[in-house]
């Protein structure tokens, strides 16, 4: 029994596979870079808030409780 013939769509998909993998890698890298920038900005903002206002550990299980 001969193998099934390969369709044009299958040929195109196979030819594009390496490019799809590279594209997925760069999309993931862009996402990681964006999240790293967001994380750094969030940490900087939090540090500024904590320097401007005193804080103490919360007794209700929250991370910190700010007060004036």
N, CA, C, O and CB atoms as a CASP TS submission, in Angstrom:
PFRMAT TS
TARGET T0000
AUTHOR 0000-0000-0000
METHOD Language model
MODEL 1
PARENT N/A
ATOM      1  N   UNK     1       0.850  -1.177   0.000  1.00  0.00           N
ATOM      2  CA  UNK     1       0.000   0.000   0.000  1.00  0.00           C
ATOM      3  C   UNK     1       0.901   1.248   0.000  1.00  0.00           C
ATOM      4  O   UNK     1       1.706   1.422   0.915  1.00  0.00           O
ATOM      5  CB  UNK     1      -0.970  -0.006   1.236  1.00  0.00           C
ATOM      6  N   UNK     2       0.776   2.100  -0.995  1.00  0.00           N
ATOM      7  CA  UNK     2       1.634   3.285  -1.066  1.00  0.00           C
ATOM      8  C   UNK     2       1.241   4.314  -0.005  1.00  0.00           C
ATOM      9  O   UNK     2       0.077   4.401   0.388  1.00  0.00           O
ATOM     10  CB  UNK     2       1.558   3.916  -2.464  1.00  0.00           C
ATOM     11  N   UNK     3       2.220   5.087   0.449  1.00  0.00           N
ATOM     12  CA  UNK     3       1.893   6.121   1.450  1.00  0.00           C
ATOM     13  C   UNK     3       1.003   7.188   0.835  1.00  0.00           C
ATOM     14  O   UNK     3       0.992   7.397  -0.378  1.00  0.00           O
ATOM     15  CB  UNK     3       3.181   6.768   2.018  1.00  0.00           C
ATOM     16  N   UNK     4       0.269   7.847   1.692  1.00  0.00           N
ATOM     17  CA  UNK     4      -0.619   8.917   1.225  1.00  0.00           C
ATOM     18  C   UNK     4       0.212  10.068   0.671  1.00  0.00           C
ATOM     19  O   UNK     4       1.265  10.391   1.220  1.00  0.00           O
ATOM     20  CB  UNK     4      -1.541   9.416   2.373  1.00  0.00           C
ATOM     21  N   UNK     5      -0.247  10.681  -0.398  1.00  0.00           N
ATOM     22  CA  UNK     5       0.508  11.815  -0.938  1.00  0.00           C
ATOM     23  C   UNK     5       0.445  13.011   0.016  1.00  0.00           C
ATOM     24  O   UNK     5      -0.545  13.222   0.716  1.00  0.00           O
ATOM     25  CB  UNK     5      -0.037  12.213  -2.328  1.00  0.00           C
ATOM     26  N   UNK     6       1.517  13.773   0.021  1.00  0.00           N
ATOM     27  CA  UNK     6       1.599  14.960   0.877  1.00  0.00           C
ATOM     28  C   UNK     6       0.912  16.117   0.160  1.00  0.00           C
ATOM     29  O   UNK     6       1.155  16.369  -1.020  1.00  0.00           O
ATOM     30  CB  UNK     6       3.089  15.318   1.221  1.00  0.00           C
ATOM     31  N   UNK     7       0.062  16.804   0.886  1.00  0.00           N
ATOM     32  CA  UNK     7      -0.644  17.943   0.293  1.00  0.00           C
ATOM     33  C   UNK     7       0.240  19.174   0.298  1.00  0.00           C
ATOM     34  O   UNK     7       1.254  19.228   0.993  1.00  0.00           O
ATOM     35  CB  UNK     7      -1.951  18.226   1.046  1.00  0.00           C
ATOM     36  N   UNK     8      -0.156  20.152  -0.478  1.00  0.00           N
ATOM     37  CA  UNK     8       0.599  21.413  -0.496  1.00  0.00           C
ATOM     38  C   UNK     8       0.586  22.075   0.876  1.00  0.00           C
ATOM     39  O   UNK     8       1.591  22.641   1.306  1.00  0.00           O
ATOM     40  CB  UNK     8       0.019  22.375  -1.548  1.00  0.00           C
ATOM     41  N   UNK     9      -0.542  22.003   1.556  1.00  0.00           N
ATOM     42  CA  UNK     9      -0.641  22.604   2.895  1.00  0.00           C
ATOM     43  C   UNK     9       0.352  21.949   3.855  1.00  0.00           C
ATOM     44  O   UNK     9       0.974  22.631   4.669  1.00  0.00           O
ATOM     45  CB  UNK     9      -2.082  22.470   3.447  1.00  0.00           C
ATOM     46  N   UNK    10       0.499  20.629   3.759  1.00  0.00           N
ATOM     47  CA  UNK    10       1.460  19.928   4.621  1.00  0.00           C
ATOM     48  C   UNK    10       2.897  20.313   4.279  1.00  0.00           C
ATOM     49  O   UNK    10       3.731  20.466   5.172  1.00  0.00           O
ATOM     50  CB  UNK    10       1.284  18.409   4.493  1.00  0.00           C
ATOM     51  N   UNK    11       3.185  20.469   2.994  1.00  0.00           N
ATOM     52  CA  UNK    11       4.527  20.891   2.575  1.00  0.00           C
ATOM     53  C   UNK    11       4.843  22.274   3.126  1.00  0.00           C
ATOM     54  O   UNK    11       5.933  22.515   3.644  1.00  0.00           O
ATOM     55  CB  UNK    11       4.644  20.890   1.034  1.00  0.00           C
ATOM     56  N   UNK    12       3.876  23.179   3.009  1.00  0.00           N
ATOM     57  CA  UNK    12       4.083  24.544   3.504  1.00  0.00           C
ATOM     58  C   UNK    12       4.284  24.534   5.013  1.00  0.00           C
ATOM     59  O   UNK    12       5.172  25.209   5.532  1.00  0.00           O
ATOM     60  CB  UNK    12       2.888  25.449   3.131  1.00  0.00           C
ATOM     61  N   UNK    13       3.451  23.760   5.717  1.00  0.00           N
ATOM     62  CA  UNK    13       3.572  23.688   7.175  1.00  0.00           C
ATOM     63  C   UNK    13       4.937  23.154   7.588  1.00  0.00           C
ATOM     64  O   UNK    13       5.558  23.683   8.510  1.00  0.00           O
ATOM     65  CB  UNK    13       2.466  22.805   7.760  1.00  0.00           C
ATOM     66  N   UNK    14       5.404  22.116   6.915  1.00  0.00           N
ATOM     67  CA  UNK    14       6.723  21.556   7.234  1.00  0.00           C
ATOM     68  C   UNK    14       7.839  22.558   6.934  1.00  0.00           C
ATOM     69  O   UNK    14       8.804  22.664   7.692  1.00  0.00           O
ATOM     70  CB  UNK    14       6.957  20.257   6.443  1.00  0.00           C
ATOM     71  N   UNK    15       7.708  23.281   5.844  1.00  0.00           N
ATOM     72  CA  UNK    15       8.731  24.261   5.474  1.00  0.00           C
ATOM     73  C   UNK    15       8.755  25.429   6.450  1.00  0.00           C
ATOM     74  O   UNK    15       9.817  26.000   6.703  1.00  0.00           O
ATOM     75  CB  UNK    15       8.490  24.775   4.052  1.00  0.00           C
ATOM     76  N   UNK    16       7.602  25.791   7.002  1.00  0.00           N
ATOM     77  CA  UNK    16       7.513  26.941   7.905  1.00  0.00           C
ATOM     78  C   UNK    16       7.825  26.580   9.355  1.00  0.00           C
ATOM     79  O   UNK    16       7.982  27.480  10.180  1.00  0.00           O
ATOM     80  CB  UNK    16       6.130  27.550   7.825  1.00  0.00           C
ATOM     81  N   UNK    17       7.920  25.313   9.688  1.00  0.00           N
ATOM     82  CA  UNK    17       8.116  24.885  11.073  1.00  0.00           C
ATOM     83  C   UNK    17       9.329  25.529  11.735  1.00  0.00           C
ATOM     84  O   UNK    17       9.196  26.037  12.849  1.00  0.00           O
ATOM     85  CB  UNK    17       8.257  23.390  11.125  1.00  0.00           C
ATOM     86  N   UNK    18      10.513  25.534  11.104  1.00  0.00           N
ATOM     87  CA  UNK    18      11.658  26.180  11.771  1.00  0.00           C
ATOM     88  C   UNK    18      11.418  27.670  12.040  1.00  0.00           C
ATOM     89  O   UNK    18      11.830  28.197  13.074  1.00  0.00           O
ATOM     90  CB  UNK    18      12.915  26.016  10.920  1.00  0.00           C
ATOM     91  N   UNK    19      10.751  28.334  11.103  1.00  0.00           N
ATOM     92  CA  UNK    19      10.479  29.757  11.292  1.00  0.00           C
ATOM     93  C   UNK    19       9.466  29.977  12.407  1.00  0.00           C
ATOM     94  O   UNK    19       9.570  30.944  13.161  1.00  0.00           O
ATOM     95  CB  UNK    19       9.971  30.382   9.991  1.00  0.00           C
ATOM     96  N   UNK    20       8.492  29.088  12.514  1.00  0.00           N
ATOM     97  CA  UNK    20       7.494  29.196  13.582  1.00  0.00           C
ATOM     98  C   UNK    20       8.149  29.023  14.944  1.00  0.00           C
ATOM     99  O   UNK    20       7.788  29.708  15.901  1.00  0.00           O
ATOM    100  CB  UNK    20       6.380  28.152  13.392  1.00  0.00           C
ATOM    101  N   UNK    21       9.113  28.106  15.036  1.00  0.00           N
ATOM    102  CA  UNK    21       9.808  27.894  16.309  1.00  0.00           C
ATOM    103  C   UNK    21      10.628  29.125  16.696  1.00  0.00           C
ATOM    104  O   UNK    21      10.642  29.521  17.861  1.00  0.00           O
ATOM    105  CB  UNK    21      10.722  26.655  16.224  1.00  0.00           C
ATOM    106  N   UNK    22      11.305  29.723  15.731  1.00  0.00           N
ATOM    107  CA  UNK    22      12.090  30.932  16.003  1.00  0.00           C
ATOM    108  C   UNK    22      11.161  32.068  16.412  1.00  0.00           C
ATOM    109  O   UNK    22      11.461  32.801  17.355  1.00  0.00           O
ATOM    110  CB  UNK    22      12.931  31.339  14.762  1.00  0.00           C
ATOM    111  N   UNK    23      10.032  32.224  15.711  1.00  0.00           N
ATOM    112  CA  UNK    23       9.070  33.270  16.036  1.00  0.00           C
ATOM    113  C   UNK    23       8.525  33.079  17.447  1.00  0.00           C
ATOM    114  O   UNK    23       8.404  34.044  18.201  1.00  0.00           O
ATOM    115  CB  UNK    23       7.922  33.280  15.018  1.00  0.00           C
ATOM    116  N   UNK    24       8.199  31.847  17.807  1.00  0.00           N
ATOM    117  CA  UNK    24       7.683  31.567  19.152  1.00  0.00           C
ATOM    118  C   UNK    24       8.735  31.902  20.207  1.00  0.00           C
ATOM    119  O   UNK    24       8.410  32.443  21.264  1.00  0.00           O
ATOM    120  CB  UNK    24       7.254  30.085  19.275  1.00  0.00           C
ATOM    121  N   UNK    25      10.006  31.575  19.914  1.00  0.00           N
ATOM    122  CA  UNK    25      11.073  31.883  20.875  1.00  0.00           C
ATOM    123  C   UNK    25      11.161  33.388  21.115  1.00  0.00           C
ATOM    124  O   UNK    25      11.240  33.834  22.259  1.00  0.00           O
ATOM    125  CB  UNK    25      12.432  31.345  20.371  1.00  0.00           C
ATOM    126  N   UNK    26      11.147  34.178  20.022  1.00  0.00           N
ATOM    127  CA  UNK    26      11.275  35.621  20.180  1.00  0.00           C
ATOM    128  C   UNK    26      10.038  36.214  20.836  1.00  0.00           C
ATOM    129  O   UNK    26      10.152  37.173  21.599  1.00  0.00           O
ATOM    130  CB  UNK    26      11.520  36.285  18.831  1.00  0.00           C
ATOM    131  N   UNK    27       8.865  35.672  20.562  1.00  0.00           N
ATOM    132  CA  UNK    27       7.651  36.156  21.239  1.00  0.00           C
ATOM    133  C   UNK    27       7.758  35.893  22.737  1.00  0.00           C
ATOM    134  O   UNK    27       7.400  36.755  23.539  1.00  0.00           O
ATOM    135  CB  UNK    27       6.376  35.471  20.659  1.00  0.00           C
ATOM    136  N   UNK    28       8.245  34.717  23.124  1.00  0.00           N
ATOM    137  CA  UNK    28       8.434  34.409  24.541  1.00  0.00           C
ATOM    138  C   UNK    28       9.475  35.329  25.160  1.00  0.00           C
ATOM    139  O   UNK    28       9.306  35.784  26.291  1.00  0.00           O
ATOM    140  CB  UNK    28       8.849  32.946  24.724  1.00  0.00           C
ATOM    141  N   UNK    29      10.555  35.608  24.424  1.00  0.00           N
ATOM    142  CA  UNK    29      11.607  36.490  24.937  1.00  0.00           C
ATOM    143  C   UNK    29      11.069  37.901  25.126  1.00  0.00           C
ATOM    144  O   UNK    29      11.372  38.555  26.124  1.00  0.00           O
ATOM    145  CB  UNK    29      12.822  36.503  23.985  1.00  0.00           C
ATOM    146  N   UNK    30      10.263  38.380  24.159  1.00  0.00           N
ATOM    147  CA  UNK    30       9.681  39.713  24.295  1.00  0.00           C
ATOM    148  C   UNK    30       8.777  39.768  25.523  1.00  0.00           C
ATOM    149  O   UNK    30       8.782  40.763  26.248  1.00  0.00           O
ATOM    150  CB  UNK    30       8.890  40.094  23.025  1.00  0.00           C
ATOM    151  N   UNK    31       8.008  38.718  25.761  1.00  0.00           N
ATOM    152  CA  UNK    31       7.118  38.668  26.925  1.00  0.00           C
ATOM    153  C   UNK    31       7.938  38.702  28.214  1.00  0.00           C
ATOM    154  O   UNK    31       7.605  39.435  29.145  1.00  0.00           O
ATOM    155  CB  UNK    31       6.229  37.397  26.883  1.00  0.00           C
ATOM    156  N   UNK    32       9.003  37.914  28.266  1.00  0.00           N
ATOM    157  CA  UNK    32       9.847  37.890  29.463  1.00  0.00           C
ATOM    158  C   UNK    32      10.503  39.241  29.697  1.00  0.00           C
ATOM    159  O   UNK    32      10.595  39.699  30.837  1.00  0.00           O
ATOM    160  CB  UNK    32      10.919  36.803  29.343  1.00  0.00           C
ATOM    161  N   UNK    33      10.963  39.886  28.624  1.00  0.00           N
ATOM    162  CA  UNK    33      11.569  41.213  28.758  1.00  0.00           C
ATOM    163  C   UNK    33      10.553  42.228  29.275  1.00  0.00           C
ATOM    164  O   UNK    33      10.866  43.042  30.144  1.00  0.00           O
ATOM    165  CB  UNK    33      12.142  41.680  27.411  1.00  0.00           C
ATOM    166  N   UNK    34       9.340  42.176  28.738  1.00  0.00           N
ATOM    167  CA  UNK    34       8.300  43.103  29.182  1.00  0.00           C
ATOM    168  C   UNK    34       7.947  42.861  30.641  1.00  0.00           C
ATOM    169  O   UNK    34       7.763  43.818  31.394  1.00  0.00           O
ATOM    170  CB  UNK    34       7.048  42.967  28.308  1.00  0.00           C
ATOM    171  N   UNK    35       7.851  41.621  31.050  1.00  0.00           N
ATOM    172  CA  UNK    35       7.533  41.320  32.445  1.00  0.00           C
ATOM    173  C   UNK    35       8.676  41.740  33.374  1.00  0.00           C
ATOM    174  O   UNK    35       8.426  42.167  34.502  1.00  0.00           O
ATOM    175  CB  UNK    35       7.240  39.820  32.613  1.00  0.00           C
ATOM    176  N   UNK    36       9.908  41.628  32.922  1.00  0.00           N
ATOM    177  CA  UNK    36      11.048  42.066  33.737  1.00  0.00           C
ATOM    178  C   UNK    36      11.005  43.581  33.929  1.00  0.00           C
ATOM    179  O   UNK    36      11.275  44.079  35.022  1.00  0.00           O
ATOM    180  CB  UNK    36      12.388  41.643  33.078  1.00  0.00           C
ATOM    181  N   UNK    37      10.666  44.314  32.867  1.00  0.00           N
ATOM    182  CA  UNK    37      10.543  45.774  32.996  1.00  0.00           C
ATOM    183  C   UNK    37       9.404  46.145  33.944  1.00  0.00           C
ATOM    184  O   UNK    37       9.548  47.038  34.779  1.00  0.00           O
ATOM    185  CB  UNK    37      10.311  46.420  31.616  1.00  0.00           C
ATOM    186  N   UNK    38       8.272  45.454  33.808  1.00  0.00           N
ATOM    187  CA  UNK    38       7.128  45.711  34.684  1.00  0.00           C
ATOM    188  C   UNK    38       7.509  45.419  36.137  1.00  0.00           C
ATOM    189  O   UNK    38       7.191  46.202  37.032  1.00  0.00           O
ATOM    190  CB  UNK    38       5.906  44.850  34.257  1.00  0.00           C
ATOM    191  N   UNK    39       8.183  44.307  36.369  1.00  0.00           N
ATOM    192  CA  UNK    39       8.575  43.927  37.721  1.00  0.00           C
ATOM    193  C   UNK    39       9.526  44.960  38.328  1.00  0.00           C
ATOM    194  O   UNK    39       9.393  45.326  39.496  1.00  0.00           O
ATOM    195  CB  UNK    39       9.232  42.542  37.715  1.00  0.00           C
ATOM    196  N   UNK    40      10.479  45.423  37.531  1.00  0.00           N
ATOM    197  CA  UNK    40      11.431  46.428  38.024  1.00  0.00           C
ATOM    198  C   UNK    40      10.710  47.734  38.361  1.00  0.00           C
ATOM    199  O   UNK    40      10.991  48.351  39.388  1.00  0.00           O
ATOM    200  CB  UNK    40      12.539  46.686  36.976  1.00  0.00           C
ATOM    201  N   UNK    41       9.780  48.156  37.495  1.00  0.00           N
ATOM    202  CA  UNK    41       9.042  49.393  37.756  1.00  0.00           C
ATOM    203  C   UNK    41       8.173  49.243  39.009  1.00  0.00           C
ATOM    204  O   UNK    41       8.079  50.173  39.810  1.00  0.00           O
ATOM    205  CB  UNK    41       8.167  49.771  36.536  1.00  0.00           C
ATOM    206  N   UNK    42       7.542  48.085  39.180  1.00  0.00           N
ATOM    207  CA  UNK    42       6.706  47.847  40.356  1.00  0.00           C
ATOM    208  C   UNK    42       7.556  47.881  41.631  1.00  0.00           C
ATOM    209  O   UNK    42       7.162  48.486  42.628  1.00  0.00           O
ATOM    210  CB  UNK    42       5.972  46.489  40.233  1.00  0.00           C
ATOM    211  N   UNK    43       8.712  47.236  41.594  1.00  0.00           N
ATOM    212  CA  UNK    43       9.587  47.224  42.776  1.00  0.00           C
ATOM    213  C   UNK    43      10.077  48.634  43.113  1.00  0.00           C
ATOM    214  O   UNK    43      10.164  48.998  44.286  1.00  0.00           O
ATOM    215  CB  UNK    43      10.792  46.290  42.543  1.00  0.00           C
ATOM    216  N   UNK    44      10.395  49.423  42.092  1.00  0.00           N
ATOM    217  CA  UNK    44      10.839  50.789  42.325  1.00  0.00           C
ATOM    218  C   UNK    44       9.713  51.621  42.939  1.00  0.00           C
ATOM    219  O   UNK    44       9.945  52.387  43.874  1.00  0.00           O
ATOM    220  CB  UNK    44      11.326  51.428  41.015  1.00  0.00           C
ATOM    221  N   UNK    45       8.511  51.473  42.422  1.00  0.00           N
ATOM    222  CA  UNK    45       7.369  52.200  42.969  1.00  0.00           C
ATOM    223  C   UNK    45       7.105  51.788  44.413  1.00  0.00           C
ATOM    224  O   UNK    45       6.877  52.642  45.270  1.00  0.00           O
ATOM    225  CB  UNK    45       6.121  51.958  42.112  1.00  0.00           C
ATOM    226  N   UNK    46       7.134  50.510  44.682  1.00  0.00           N
ATOM    227  CA  UNK    46       6.911  50.029  46.040  1.00  0.00           C
ATOM    228  C   UNK    46       7.984  50.564  46.991  1.00  0.00           C
ATOM    229  O   UNK    46       7.676  50.973  48.110  1.00  0.00           O
ATOM    230  CB  UNK    46       6.895  48.493  46.066  1.00  0.00           C
ATOM    231  N   UNK    47       9.226  50.560  46.550  1.00  0.00           N
ATOM    232  CA  UNK    47      10.308  51.082  47.394  1.00  0.00           C
ATOM    233  C   UNK    47      10.098  52.559  47.689  1.00  0.00           C
ATOM    234  O   UNK    47      10.309  53.004  48.818  1.00  0.00           O
ATOM    235  CB  UNK    47      11.673  50.870  46.719  1.00  0.00           C
ATOM    236  N   UNK    48       9.685  53.317  46.689  1.00  0.00           N
ATOM    237  CA  UNK    48       9.429  54.746  46.911  1.00  0.00           C
ATOM    238  C   UNK    48       8.297  54.956  47.900  1.00  0.00           C
ATOM    239  O   UNK    48       8.385  55.820  48.772  1.00  0.00           O
ATOM    240  CB  UNK    48       9.099  55.444  45.591  1.00  0.00           C
ATOM    241  N   UNK    49       7.235  54.174  47.771  1.00  0.00           N
ATOM    242  CA  UNK    49       6.111  54.302  48.704  1.00  0.00           C
ATOM    243  C   UNK    49       6.538  53.966  50.122  1.00  0.00           C
ATOM    244  O   UNK    49       6.149  54.646  51.071  1.00  0.00           O
ATOM    245  CB  UNK    49       4.954  53.394  48.280  1.00  0.00           C
ATOM    246  N   UNK    50       7.335  52.924  50.264  1.00  0.00           N
ATOM    247  CA  UNK    50       7.760  52.517  51.598  1.00  0.00           C
ATOM    248  C   UNK    50       8.732  53.522  52.205  1.00  0.00           C
ATOM    249  O   UNK    50       8.773  53.670  53.427  1.00  0.00           O
ATOM    250  CB  UNK    50       8.401  51.139  51.548  1.00  0.00           C
ATOM    251  N   UNK    51       9.508  54.208  51.387  1.00  0.00           N
ATOM    252  CA  UNK    51      10.419  55.226  51.911  1.00  0.00           C
ATOM    253  C   UNK    51       9.658  56.478  52.334  1.00  0.00           C
ATOM    254  O   UNK    51      10.052  57.159  53.280  1.00  0.00           O
ATOM    255  CB  UNK    51      11.480  55.584  50.864  1.00  0.00           C
ATOM    256  N   UNK    52       8.563  56.780  51.627  1.00  0.00           N
ATOM    257  CA  UNK    52       7.804  57.995  51.925  1.00  0.00           C
ATOM    258  C   UNK    52       6.893  57.828  53.131  1.00  0.00           C
ATOM    259  O   UNK    52       6.653  58.785  53.866  1.00  0.00           O
ATOM    260  CB  UNK    52       6.983  58.400  50.724  1.00  0.00           C
ATOM    261  N   UNK    53       6.383  56.613  53.340  1.00  0.00           N
ATOM    262  CA  UNK    53       5.438  56.406  54.439  1.00  0.00           C
ATOM    263  C   UNK    53       5.942  55.277  55.329  1.00  0.00           C
ATOM    264  O   UNK    53       6.426  54.265  54.821  1.00  0.00           O
ATOM    265  CB  UNK    53       4.013  56.086  53.901  1.00  0.00           C
ATOM    266  N   UNK    54       5.838  55.428  56.632  1.00  0.00           N
ATOM    267  CA  UNK    54       6.272  54.338  57.516  1.00  0.00           C
ATOM    268  C   UNK    54       5.343  53.123  57.356  1.00  0.00           C
ATOM    269  O   UNK    54       4.182  53.252  56.967  1.00  0.00           O
ATOM    270  CB  UNK    54       6.293  54.814  59.001  1.00  0.00           C
ATOM    271  N   UNK    55       5.878  51.978  57.659  1.00  0.00           N
ATOM    272  CA  UNK    55       5.070  50.766  57.574  1.00  0.00           C
ATOM    273  C   UNK    55       5.423  49.838  58.722  1.00  0.00           C
ATOM    274  O   UNK    55       6.473  49.972  59.351  1.00  0.00           O
ATOM    275  CB  UNK    55       5.278  50.056  56.218  1.00  0.00           C
ATOM    276  N   UNK    56       4.545  48.912  58.980  1.00  0.00           N
ATOM    277  CA  UNK    56       4.805  47.891  59.999  1.00  0.00           C
ATOM    278  C   UNK    56       4.154  46.591  59.543  1.00  0.00           C
ATOM    279  O   UNK    56       3.206  46.627  58.759  1.00  0.00           O
ATOM    280  CB  UNK    56       4.261  48.331  61.408  1.00  0.00           C
ATOM    281  N   UNK    57       4.635  45.453  60.009  1.00  0.00           N
ATOM    282  CA  UNK    57       3.989  44.193  59.634  1.00  0.00           C
ATOM    283  C   UNK    57       2.540  44.174  60.115  1.00  0.00           C
ATOM    284  O   UNK    57       2.230  44.690  61.189  1.00  0.00           O
ATOM    285  CB  UNK    57       4.763  42.990  60.218  1.00  0.00           C
ATOM    286  N   UNK    58       1.678  43.593  59.338  1.00  0.00           N
ATOM    287  CA  UNK    58       0.267  43.531  59.697  1.00  0.00           C
ATOM    288  C   UNK    58      -0.014  42.276  60.517  1.00  0.00           C
ATOM    289  O   UNK    58       0.591  41.226  60.298  1.00  0.00           O
ATOM    290  CB  UNK    58      -0.616  43.557  58.435  1.00  0.00           C
ATOM    291  N   UNK    59      -0.920  42.398  61.443  1.00  0.00           N
ATOM    292  CA  UNK    59      -1.300  41.239  62.249  1.00  0.00           C
ATOM    293  C   UNK    59      -2.379  40.402  61.556  1.00  0.00           C
ATOM    294  O   UNK    59      -2.655  39.281  61.983  1.00  0.00           O
ATOM    295  CB  UNK    59      -1.793  41.693  63.625  1.00  0.00           C
ATOM    296  N   UNK    60      -2.988  40.931  60.495  1.00  0.00           N
ATOM    297  CA  UNK    60      -4.036  40.198  59.790  1.00  0.00           C
ATOM    298  C   UNK    60      -3.482  39.356  58.632  1.00  0.00           C
ATOM    299  O   UNK    60      -4.267  38.843  57.836  1.00  0.00           O
ATOM    300  CB  UNK    60      -5.079  41.170  59.265  1.00  0.00           C
ATOM    301  N   UNK    61      -2.190  39.203  58.516  1.00  0.00           N
ATOM    302  CA  UNK    61      -1.616  38.353  57.486  1.00  0.00           C
ATOM    303  C   UNK    61      -1.277  39.087  56.196  1.00  0.00           C
ATOM    304  O   UNK    61      -0.826  38.454  55.242  1.00  0.00           O
ATOM    305  CB  UNK    61      -2.553  37.246  57.185  1.00  0.00           C
ATOM    306  N   UNK    62      -1.476  40.388  56.136  1.00  0.00           N
ATOM    307  CA  UNK    62      -1.081  41.134  54.942  1.00  0.00           C
ATOM    308  C   UNK    62       0.422  41.368  54.997  1.00  0.00           C
ATOM    309  O   UNK    62       1.043  41.273  56.056  1.00  0.00           O
ATOM    310  CB  UNK    62      -1.857  42.489  54.834  1.00  0.00           C
ATOM    311  N   UNK    63       0.989  41.673  53.851  1.00  0.00           N
ATOM    312  CA  UNK    63       2.446  41.853  53.780  1.00  0.00           C
ATOM    313  C   UNK    63       2.876  43.051  54.612  1.00  0.00           C
ATOM    314  O   UNK    63       3.705  42.912  55.511  1.00  0.00           O
ATOM    315  CB  UNK    63       2.905  42.031  52.318  1.00  0.00           C
ATOM    316  N   UNK    64       2.334  44.209  54.330  1.00  0.00           N
ATOM    317  CA  UNK    64       2.637  45.405  55.105  1.00  0.00           C
ATOM    318  C   UNK    64       1.384  46.250  55.186  1.00  0.00           C
ATOM    319  O   UNK    64       0.495  46.151  54.339  1.00  0.00           O
ATOM    320  CB  UNK    64       3.812  46.208  54.478  1.00  0.00           C
ATOM    321  N   UNK    65       1.321  47.070  56.198  1.00  0.00           N
ATOM    322  CA  UNK    65       0.190  47.969  56.373  1.00  0.00           C
ATOM    323  C   UNK    65       0.753  49.381  56.477  1.00  0.00           C
ATOM    324  O   UNK    65       1.530  49.682  57.383  1.00  0.00           O
ATOM    325  CB  UNK    65      -0.667  47.589  57.643  1.00  0.00           C
ATOM    326  N   UNK    66       0.361  50.235  55.555  1.00  0.00           N
ATOM    327  CA  UNK    66       0.860  51.605  55.565  1.00  0.00           C
ATOM    328  C   UNK    66      -0.027  52.468  56.453  1.00  0.00           C
ATOM    329  O   UNK    66      -1.242  52.281  56.494  1.00  0.00           O
ATOM    330  CB  UNK    66       0.920  52.179  54.133  1.00  0.00           C
ATOM    331  N   UNK    67       0.574  53.401  57.153  1.00  0.00           N
ATOM    332  CA  UNK    67      -0.216  54.334  57.964  1.00  0.00           C
ATOM    333  C   UNK    67       0.465  55.688  57.966  1.00  0.00           C
ATOM    334  O   UNK    67       1.668  55.795  57.726  1.00  0.00           O
ATOM    335  CB  UNK    67      -0.392  53.808  59.417  1.00  0.00           C
ATOM    336  N   UNK    68      -0.305  56.702  58.234  1.00  0.00           N
ATOM    337  CA  UNK    68       0.230  58.069  58.263  1.00  0.00           C
ATOM    338  C   UNK    68       0.735  58.424  59.643  1.00  0.00           C
ATOM    339  O   UNK    68       1.220  59.535  59.856  1.00  0.00           O
ATOM    340  CB  UNK    68      -0.832  59.075  57.825  1.00  0.00           C
TER
END
